[in-house]
Amino acid sequence: MTDDFEQFIAHRAGKILDAIAIATGKPISGRDSEEVIKTFGVNI
């Protein structure tokens, strides 16, 4: 098993945003923006 901290952070950020969207009942916009992809390497 290898450590991939960046992938872990991106996955965790996605999970947190999912939880916020569920709790608020509103979608989180900008998860696929250029800035997010540049920062995380993927859309979250």
PDBQT receptor file of N, H, CA, C and O in Angstrom, charges set to zero:
ATOM      1  N   MET A   1       0.846  -1.181   0.000  1.00  0.00    +0.000 N 
ATOM      2  CA  MET A   1       0.000   0.000   0.000  1.00  0.00    +0.000 C 
ATOM      3  C   MET A   1       0.890   1.242   0.000  1.00  0.00    +0.000 C 
ATOM      4  O   MET A   1       1.870   1.309   0.742  1.00  0.00    +0.000 OA
ATOM      5  N   THR A   2       0.545   2.223  -0.833  1.00  0.00    +0.000 N 
ATOM      6  H   THR A   2      -0.251   2.169  -1.435  1.00  0.00    +0.000 HD
ATOM      7  CA  THR A   2       1.303   3.462  -0.868  1.00  0.00    +0.000 C 
ATOM      8  C   THR A   2       0.453   4.598  -0.312  1.00  0.00    +0.000 C 
ATOM      9  O   THR A   2      -0.774   4.580  -0.402  1.00  0.00    +0.000 OA
ATOM     10  N   ASP A   3       1.119   5.567   0.253  1.00  0.00    +0.000 N 
ATOM     11  H   ASP A   3       2.116   5.582   0.327  1.00  0.00    +0.000 HD
ATOM     12  CA  ASP A   3       0.427   6.742   0.764  1.00  0.00    +0.000 C 
ATOM     13  C   ASP A   3       0.226   7.724  -0.372  1.00  0.00    +0.000 C 
ATOM     14  O   ASP A   3       1.159   7.996  -1.126  1.00  0.00    +0.000 OA
ATOM     15  N   ASP A   4      -0.962   8.252  -0.505  1.00  0.00    +0.000 N 
ATOM     16  H   ASP A   4      -1.721   8.031   0.108  1.00  0.00    +0.000 HD
ATOM     17  CA  ASP A   4      -1.255   9.277  -1.499  1.00  0.00    +0.000 C 
ATOM     18  C   ASP A   4      -2.059  10.358  -0.800  1.00  0.00    +0.000 C 
ATOM     19  O   ASP A   4      -3.287  10.388  -0.872  1.00  0.00    +0.000 OA
ATOM     20  N   PHE A   5      -1.350  11.235  -0.131  1.00  0.00    +0.000 N 
ATOM     21  H   PHE A   5      -0.352  11.211  -0.073  1.00  0.00    +0.000 HD
ATOM     22  CA  PHE A   5      -1.982  12.262   0.683  1.00  0.00    +0.000 C 
ATOM     23  C   PHE A   5      -2.885  13.163  -0.138  1.00  0.00    +0.000 C 
ATOM     24  O   PHE A   5      -3.980  13.510   0.306  1.00  0.00    +0.000 OA
ATOM     25  N   GLU A   6      -2.439  13.551  -1.339  1.00  0.00    +0.000 N 
ATOM     26  H   GLU A   6      -1.549  13.270  -1.699  1.00  0.00    +0.000 HD
ATOM     27  CA  GLU A   6      -3.239  14.447  -2.170  1.00  0.00    +0.000 C 
ATOM     28  C   GLU A   6      -4.573  13.804  -2.542  1.00  0.00    +0.000 C 
ATOM     29  O   GLU A   6      -5.613  14.461  -2.504  1.00  0.00    +0.000 OA
ATOM     30  N   GLN A   7      -4.543  12.530  -2.899  1.00  0.00    +0.000 N 
ATOM     31  H   GLN A   7      -3.698  11.996  -2.931  1.00  0.00    +0.000 HD
ATOM     32  CA  GLN A   7      -5.778  11.827  -3.245  1.00  0.00    +0.000 C 
ATOM     33  C   GLN A   7      -6.682  11.716  -2.013  1.00  0.00    +0.000 C 
ATOM     34  O   GLN A   7      -7.898  11.874  -2.122  1.00  0.00    +0.000 OA
ATOM     35  N   PHE A   8      -6.101  11.449  -0.861  1.00  0.00    +0.000 N 
ATOM     36  H   PHE A   8      -5.113  11.321  -0.773  1.00  0.00    +0.000 HD
ATOM     37  CA  PHE A   8      -6.873  11.373   0.380  1.00  0.00    +0.000 C 
ATOM     38  C   PHE A   8      -7.572  12.694   0.663  1.00  0.00    +0.000 C 
ATOM     39  O   PHE A   8      -8.758  12.712   0.992  1.00  0.00    +0.000 OA
ATOM     40  N   ILE A   9      -6.843  13.803   0.538  1.00  0.00    +0.000 N 
ATOM     41  H   ILE A   9      -5.880  13.788   0.270  1.00  0.00    +0.000 HD
ATOM     42  CA  ILE A   9      -7.416  15.127   0.815  1.00  0.00    +0.000 C 
ATOM     43  C   ILE A   9      -8.545  15.442  -0.162  1.00  0.00    +0.000 C 
ATOM     44  O   ILE A   9      -9.594  15.935   0.253  1.00  0.00    +0.000 OA
ATOM     45  N   ALA A  10      -8.352  15.169  -1.444  1.00  0.00    +0.000 N 
ATOM     46  H   ALA A  10      -7.500  14.768  -1.782  1.00  0.00    +0.000 HD
ATOM     47  CA  ALA A  10      -9.397  15.419  -2.438  1.00  0.00    +0.000 C 
ATOM     48  C   ALA A  10     -10.637  14.589  -2.141  1.00  0.00    +0.000 C 
ATOM     49  O   ALA A  10     -11.757  15.095  -2.216  1.00  0.00    +0.000 OA
ATOM     50  N   HIS A  11     -10.442  13.317  -1.805  1.00  0.00    +0.000 N 
ATOM     51  H   HIS A  11      -9.533  12.906  -1.745  1.00  0.00    +0.000 HD
ATOM     52  CA  HIS A  11     -11.570  12.443  -1.483  1.00  0.00    +0.000 C 
ATOM     53  C   HIS A  11     -12.295  12.937  -0.232  1.00  0.00    +0.000 C 
ATOM     54  O   HIS A  11     -13.525  12.972  -0.184  1.00  0.00    +0.000 OA
ATOM     55  N   ARG A  12     -11.521  13.315   0.770  1.00  0.00    +0.000 N 
ATOM     56  H   ARG A  12     -10.522  13.287   0.732  1.00  0.00    +0.000 HD
ATOM     57  CA  ARG A  12     -12.115  13.792   2.030  1.00  0.00    +0.000 C 
ATOM     58  C   ARG A  12     -12.875  15.091   1.823  1.00  0.00    +0.000 C 
ATOM     59  O   ARG A  12     -13.959  15.271   2.378  1.00  0.00    +0.000 OA
ATOM     60  N   ALA A  13     -12.316  15.999   1.029  1.00  0.00    +0.000 N 
ATOM     61  H   ALA A  13     -11.435  15.853   0.578  1.00  0.00    +0.000 HD
ATOM     62  CA  ALA A  13     -13.001  17.263   0.737  1.00  0.00    +0.000 C 
ATOM     63  C   ALA A  13     -14.333  16.992   0.045  1.00  0.00    +0.000 C 
ATOM     64  O   ALA A  13     -15.336  17.638   0.348  1.00  0.00    +0.000 OA
ATOM     65  N   GLY A  14     -14.342  16.047  -0.874  1.00  0.00    +0.000 N 
ATOM     66  H   GLY A  14     -13.527  15.522  -1.120  1.00  0.00    +0.000 HD
ATOM     67  CA  GLY A  14     -15.587  15.679  -1.549  1.00  0.00    +0.000 C 
ATOM     68  C   GLY A  14     -16.620  15.143  -0.581  1.00  0.00    +0.000 C 
ATOM     69  O   GLY A  14     -17.799  15.488  -0.663  1.00  0.00    +0.000 OA
ATOM     70  N   LYS A  15     -16.179  14.303   0.333  1.00  0.00    +0.000 N 
ATOM     71  H   LYS A  15     -15.221  14.022   0.400  1.00  0.00    +0.000 HD
ATOM     72  CA  LYS A  15     -17.096  13.738   1.338  1.00  0.00    +0.000 C 
ATOM     73  C   LYS A  15     -17.657  14.821   2.254  1.00  0.00    +0.000 C 
ATOM     74  O   LYS A  15     -18.838  14.794   2.600  1.00  0.00    +0.000 OA
ATOM     75  N   ILE A  16     -16.818  15.768   2.644  1.00  0.00    +0.000 N 
ATOM     76  H   ILE A  16     -15.859  15.790   2.363  1.00  0.00    +0.000 HD
ATOM     77  CA  ILE A  16     -17.273  16.868   3.504  1.00  0.00    +0.000 C 
ATOM     78  C   ILE A  16     -18.300  17.721   2.764  1.00  0.00    +0.000 C 
ATOM     79  O   ILE A  16     -19.331  18.086   3.328  1.00  0.00    +0.000 OA
ATOM     80  N   LEU A  17     -18.015  18.038   1.496  1.00  0.00    +0.000 N 
ATOM     81  H   LEU A  17     -17.177  17.742   1.038  1.00  0.00    +0.000 HD
ATOM     82  CA  LEU A  17     -18.966  18.827   0.711  1.00  0.00    +0.000 C 
ATOM     83  C   LEU A  17     -20.271  18.067   0.507  1.00  0.00    +0.000 C 
ATOM     84  O   LEU A  17     -21.341  18.675   0.521  1.00  0.00    +0.000 OA
ATOM     85  N   ASP A  18     -20.205  16.753   0.317  1.00  0.00    +0.000 N 
ATOM     86  H   ASP A  18     -19.336  16.259   0.305  1.00  0.00    +0.000 HD
ATOM     87  CA  ASP A  18     -21.421  15.943   0.212  1.00  0.00    +0.000 C 
ATOM     88  C   ASP A  18     -22.248  16.057   1.486  1.00  0.00    +0.000 C 
ATOM     89  O   ASP A  18     -23.466  16.223   1.425  1.00  0.00    +0.000 OA
ATOM     90  N   ALA A  19     -21.595  15.971   2.632  1.00  0.00    +0.000 N 
ATOM     91  H   ALA A  19     -20.605  15.837   2.681  1.00  0.00    +0.000 HD
ATOM     92  CA  ALA A  19     -22.296  16.053   3.916  1.00  0.00    +0.000 C 
ATOM     93  C   ALA A  19     -22.935  17.428   4.105  1.00  0.00    +0.000 C 
ATOM     94  O   ALA A  19     -24.054  17.533   4.606  1.00  0.00    +0.000 OA
ATOM     95  N   ILE A  20     -22.225  18.472   3.707  1.00  0.00    +0.000 N 
ATOM     96  H   ILE A  20     -21.316  18.387   3.300  1.00  0.00    +0.000 HD
ATOM     97  CA  ILE A  20     -22.784  19.830   3.815  1.00  0.00    +0.000 C 
ATOM     98  C   ILE A  20     -24.007  19.963   2.917  1.00  0.00    +0.000 C 
ATOM     99  O   ILE A  20     -25.022  20.528   3.326  1.00  0.00    +0.000 OA
ATOM    100  N   ALA A  21     -23.916  19.444   1.690  1.00  0.00    +0.000 N 
ATOM    101  H   ALA A  21     -23.092  18.985   1.358  1.00  0.00    +0.000 HD
ATOM    102  CA  ALA A  21     -25.047  19.515   0.764  1.00  0.00    +0.000 C 
ATOM    103  C   ALA A  21     -26.264  18.776   1.318  1.00  0.00    +0.000 C 
ATOM    104  O   ALA A  21     -27.390  19.260   1.207  1.00  0.00    +0.000 OA
ATOM    105  N   ILE A  22     -26.041  17.620   1.907  1.00  0.00    +0.000 N 
ATOM    106  H   ILE A  22     -25.126  17.226   1.997  1.00  0.00    +0.000 HD
ATOM    107  CA  ILE A  22     -27.139  16.855   2.492  1.00  0.00    +0.000 C 
ATOM    108  C   ILE A  22     -27.740  17.603   3.681  1.00  0.00    +0.000 C 
ATOM    109  O   ILE A  22     -28.961  17.687   3.813  1.00  0.00    +0.000 OA
ATOM    110  N   ALA A  23     -26.887  18.141   4.539  1.00  0.00    +0.000 N 
ATOM    111  H   ALA A  23     -25.895  18.073   4.431  1.00  0.00    +0.000 HD
ATOM    112  CA  ALA A  23     -27.361  18.835   5.738  1.00  0.00    +0.000 C 
ATOM    113  C   ALA A  23     -28.134  20.103   5.406  1.00  0.00    +0.000 C 
ATOM    114  O   ALA A  23     -29.110  20.435   6.078  1.00  0.00    +0.000 OA
ATOM    115  N   THR A  24     -27.697  20.808   4.373  1.00  0.00    +0.000 N 
ATOM    116  H   THR A  24     -26.903  20.538   3.827  1.00  0.00    +0.000 HD
ATOM    117  CA  THR A  24     -28.362  22.061   4.021  1.00  0.00    +0.000 C 
ATOM    118  C   THR A  24     -29.480  21.873   3.017  1.00  0.00    +0.000 C 
ATOM    119  O   THR A  24     -30.333  22.746   2.862  1.00  0.00    +0.000 OA
ATOM    120  N   GLY A  25     -29.482  20.735   2.329  1.00  0.00    +0.000 N 
ATOM    121  H   GLY A  25     -28.788  20.026   2.454  1.00  0.00    +0.000 HD
ATOM    122  CA  GLY A  25     -30.482  20.492   1.303  1.00  0.00    +0.000 C 
ATOM    123  C   GLY A  25     -30.215  21.284   0.031  1.00  0.00    +0.000 C 
ATOM    124  O   GLY A  25     -31.101  21.437  -0.809  1.00  0.00    +0.000 OA
ATOM    125  N   LYS A  26     -28.992  21.787  -0.107  1.00  0.00    +0.000 N 
ATOM    126  H   LYS A  26     -28.272  21.663   0.576  1.00  0.00    +0.000 HD
ATOM    127  CA  LYS A  26     -28.633  22.592  -1.268  1.00  0.00    +0.000 C 
ATOM    128  C   LYS A  26     -27.348  22.058  -1.891  1.00  0.00    +0.000 C 
ATOM    129  O   LYS A  26     -26.442  21.624  -1.180  1.00  0.00    +0.000 OA
ATOM    130  N   PRO A  27     -27.272  22.092  -3.220  1.00  0.00    +0.000 N 
ATOM    131  CA  PRO A  27     -26.042  21.638  -3.868  1.00  0.00    +0.000 C 
ATOM    132  C   PRO A  27     -24.897  22.620  -3.636  1.00  0.00    +0.000 C 
ATOM    133  O   PRO A  27     -25.123  23.813  -3.435  1.00  0.00    +0.000 OA
ATOM    134  N   ILE A  28     -23.686  22.115  -3.666  1.00  0.00    +0.000 N 
ATOM    135  H   ILE A  28     -23.503  21.146  -3.830  1.00  0.00    +0.000 HD
ATOM    136  CA  ILE A  28     -22.492  22.942  -3.532  1.00  0.00    +0.000 C 
ATOM    137  C   ILE A  28     -21.996  23.257  -4.942  1.00  0.00    +0.000 C 
ATOM    138  O   ILE A  28     -21.620  22.354  -5.688  1.00  0.00    +0.000 OA
ATOM    139  N   SER A  29     -21.996  24.524  -5.298  1.00  0.00    +0.000 N 
ATOM    140  H   SER A  29     -22.301  25.258  -4.691  1.00  0.00    +0.000 HD
ATOM    141  CA  SER A  29     -21.557  24.904  -6.639  1.00  0.00    +0.000 C 
ATOM    142  C   SER A  29     -20.038  25.065  -6.686  1.00  0.00    +0.000 C 
ATOM    143  O   SER A  29     -19.394  25.287  -5.661  1.00  0.00    +0.000 OA
ATOM    144  N   GLY A  30     -19.490  24.952  -7.865  1.00  0.00    +0.000 N 
ATOM    145  H   GLY A  30     -20.013  24.772  -8.698  1.00  0.00    +0.000 HD
ATOM    146  CA  GLY A  30     -18.070  25.182  -8.062  1.00  0.00    +0.000 C 
ATOM    147  C   GLY A  30     -17.177  23.994  -7.802  1.00  0.00    +0.000 C 
ATOM    148  O   GLY A  30     -15.954  24.132  -7.832  1.00  0.00    +0.000 OA
ATOM    149  N   ARG A  31     -17.739  22.842  -7.552  1.00  0.00    +0.000 N 
ATOM    150  H   ARG A  31     -18.732  22.730  -7.528  1.00  0.00    +0.000 HD
ATOM    151  CA  ARG A  31     -16.925  21.662  -7.247  1.00  0.00    +0.000 C 
ATOM    152  C   ARG A  31     -16.117  21.186  -8.441  1.00  0.00    +0.000 C 
ATOM    153  O   ARG A  31     -15.152  20.436  -8.290  1.00  0.00    +0.000 OA
ATOM    154  N   ASP A  32     -16.515  21.626  -9.629  1.00  0.00    +0.000 N 
ATOM    155  H   ASP A  32     -17.299  22.235  -9.752  1.00  0.00    +0.000 HD
ATOM    156  CA  ASP A  32     -15.797  21.236 -10.840  1.00  0.00    +0.000 C 
ATOM    157  C   ASP A  32     -15.166  22.438 -11.535  1.00  0.00    +0.000 C 
ATOM    158  O   ASP A  32     -14.887  22.397 -12.733  1.00  0.00    +0.000 OA
ATOM    159  N   SER A  33     -14.945  23.495 -10.782  1.00  0.00    +0.000 N 
ATOM    160  H   SER A  33     -15.171  23.528  -9.808  1.00  0.00    +0.000 HD
ATOM    161  CA  SER A  33     -14.355  24.705 -11.354  1.00  0.00    +0.000 C 
ATOM    162  C   SER A  33     -12.879  24.489 -11.695  1.00  0.00    +0.000 C 
ATOM    163  O   SER A  33     -12.242  23.557 -11.203  1.00  0.00    +0.000 OA
ATOM    164  N   GLU A  34     -12.359  25.355 -12.534  1.00  0.00    +0.000 N 
ATOM    165  H   GLU A  34     -12.876  26.112 -12.933  1.00  0.00    +0.000 HD
ATOM    166  CA  GLU A  34     -10.937  25.267 -12.903  1.00  0.00    +0.000 C 
ATOM    167  C   GLU A  34     -10.043  25.379 -11.679  1.00  0.00    +0.000 C 
ATOM    168  O   GLU A  34      -9.038  24.676 -11.572  1.00  0.00    +0.000 OA
ATOM    169  N   GLU A  35     -10.407  26.260 -10.757  1.00  0.00    +0.000 N 
ATOM    170  H   GLU A  35     -11.224  26.830 -10.843  1.00  0.00    +0.000 HD
ATOM    171  CA  GLU A  35      -9.587  26.454  -9.557  1.00  0.00    +0.000 C 
ATOM    172  C   GLU A  35      -9.534  25.181  -8.708  1.00  0.00    +0.000 C 
ATOM    173  O   GLU A  35      -8.470  24.808  -8.214  1.00  0.00    +0.000 OA
ATOM    174  N   VAL A  36     -10.668  24.524  -8.542  1.00  0.00    +0.000 N 
ATOM    175  H   VAL A  36     -11.532  24.828  -8.943  1.00  0.00    +0.000 HD
ATOM    176  CA  VAL A  36     -10.707  23.292  -7.755  1.00  0.00    +0.000 C 
ATOM    177  C   VAL A  36      -9.870  22.211  -8.440  1.00  0.00    +0.000 C 
ATOM    178  O   VAL A  36      -9.085  21.520  -7.792  1.00  0.00    +0.000 OA
ATOM    179  N   ILE A  37     -10.045  22.074  -9.746  1.00  0.00    +0.000 N 
ATOM    180  H   ILE A  37     -10.683  22.636 -10.273  1.00  0.00    +0.000 HD
ATOM    181  CA  ILE A  37      -9.287  21.052 -10.478  1.00  0.00    +0.000 C 
ATOM    182  C   ILE A  37      -7.797  21.364 -10.433  1.00  0.00    +0.000 C 
ATOM    183  O   ILE A  37      -6.978  20.453 -10.317  1.00  0.00    +0.000 OA
ATOM    184  N   LYS A  38      -7.439  22.638 -10.523  1.00  0.00    +0.000 N 
ATOM    185  H   LYS A  38      -8.104  23.379 -10.618  1.00  0.00    +0.000 HD
ATOM    186  CA  LYS A  38      -6.020  23.019 -10.442  1.00  0.00    +0.000 C 
ATOM    187  C   LYS A  38      -5.465  22.697  -9.054  1.00  0.00    +0.000 C 
ATOM    188  O   LYS A  38      -4.333  22.229  -8.936  1.00  0.00    +0.000 OA
ATOM    189  N   THR A  39      -6.241  22.941  -8.020  1.00  0.00    +0.000 N 
ATOM    190  H   THR A  39      -7.161  23.321  -8.116  1.00  0.00    +0.000 HD
ATOM    191  CA  THR A  39      -5.796  22.709  -6.646  1.00  0.00    +0.000 C 
ATOM    192  C   THR A  39      -5.739  21.233  -6.294  1.00  0.00    +0.000 C 
ATOM    193  O   THR A  39      -4.742  20.762  -5.747  1.00  0.00    +0.000 OA
ATOM    194  N   PHE A  40      -6.808  20.494  -6.604  1.00  0.00    +0.000 N 
ATOM    195  H   PHE A  40      -7.619  20.877  -7.048  1.00  0.00    +0.000 HD
ATOM    196  CA  PHE A  40      -6.926  19.101  -6.187  1.00  0.00    +0.000 C 
ATOM    197  C   PHE A  40      -6.580  18.099  -7.278  1.00  0.00    +0.000 C 
ATOM    198  O   PHE A  40      -6.367  16.922  -6.987  1.00  0.00    +0.000 OA
ATOM    199  N   GLY A  41      -6.521  18.543  -8.526  1.00  0.00    +0.000 N 
ATOM    200  H   GLY A  41      -6.694  19.499  -8.763  1.00  0.00    +0.000 HD
ATOM    201  CA  GLY A  41      -6.232  17.632  -9.623  1.00  0.00    +0.000 C 
ATOM    202  C   GLY A  41      -7.463  16.909 -10.156  1.00  0.00    +0.000 C 
ATOM    203  O   GLY A  41      -7.392  16.227 -11.178  1.00  0.00    +0.000 OA
ATOM    204  N   VAL A  42      -8.584  17.056  -9.468  1.00  0.00    +0.000 N 
ATOM    205  H   VAL A  42      -8.642  17.610  -8.638  1.00  0.00    +0.000 HD
ATOM    206  CA  VAL A  42      -9.862  16.439  -9.871  1.00  0.00    +0.000 C 
ATOM    207  C   VAL A  42     -10.985  17.338  -9.383  1.00  0.00    +0.000 C 
ATOM    208  O   VAL A  42     -10.769  18.225  -8.556  1.00  0.00    +0.000 OA
ATOM    209  N   ASN A  43     -12.191  17.104  -9.902  1.00  0.00    +0.000 N 
ATOM    210  H   ASN A  43     -12.367  16.384 -10.573  1.00  0.00    +0.000 HD
ATOM    211  CA  ASN A  43     -13.326  17.813  -9.320  1.00  0.00    +0.000 C 
ATOM    212  C   ASN A  43     -13.737  17.082  -8.053  1.00  0.00    +0.000 C 
ATOM    213  O   ASN A  43     -13.639  15.858  -7.963  1.00  0.00    +0.000 OA
ATOM    214  N   ILE A  44     -14.192  17.843  -7.092  1.00  0.00    +0.000 N 
ATOM    215  H   ILE A  44     -14.271  18.837  -7.166  1.00  0.00    +0.000 HD
ATOM    216  CA  ILE A  44     -14.558  17.229  -5.813  1.00  0.00    +0.000 C 
ATOM    217  C   ILE A  44     -16.037  17.355  -5.657  1.00  0.00    +0.000 C 
ATOM    218  O   ILE A  44     -16.591  16.910  -4.652  1.00  0.00    +0.000 OA
TER     219      ILE A  44
